Amino acid sequence: MKISAIISAYNEAARIGAVLEPLLAAPSVAEIIVVDDGSFDGTGDVAQRYGVKVVRLPENQGKGAAMAAGVRAAQGDTLLFLDADLTGLTAQHVEDLVRAYGAGDAEMVIAVFRKGRAATDFSQRLVPFLSGQRIMPRHLWEKAEALVQISDFGIETALTKLAFREGWRQKTVVWEGVSHVRKEEKRGFWLGLWDRLRMYADVVRSMFGRI
């Protein structure tokens, strides 16, 4: 099992190091790919300094499209997707997710946050399928890519819907102490709120759209 970790990142120069450092310390991860999704803050340059593979998209294409670009550049048969704005991530969290997948009783394993921040803990208890932290085989991603719209923030919802439809076995792993930097903290309240509403709109479209 060769694991390729894929991180799609848009203007995450100040935060991506907190994800790359534990990934680099995780012995199970064979390859790390950062997809710079049209950033203008030097995200790709920061990632490059960590010695990981960087894929640069000329303009912002959205999370799903960035993930797909990362998969195309990956060499592994197992794909580990992580968000670029995680806080509290450790190599042990990564290894726990990989170990759960390696048990062989699920085709897709999703990490959910606990004891991190109240807001993210609550949202992941409410809708765990929205978590961007998951591991799955390449052949199932490729099947999903052929069937669903992947160009937006609804990709996690679409993957979960397809998993239920196709009968993929799924399970979750708890990551204690891990959270996200919220959009309102990155961009200010109003711009962050606007980004959040756009994300929720993508999720709703994915939830009620056809696969």
Beta strands, then each sheet from edge to edge (+ up, - down):
strand 1: 3-9
strand 2: 29-37
strand 3: 53-57
strand 4: 78-83
strand 5: 86-87
strand 6: 108-114
strand 7: 134-137
strand 8: 170-176
strand 9: 179-180
sheet 1: 3+ 2+ 1+ 4+ 7- 6+ 8+
sheet 2: 5+ 9-
end
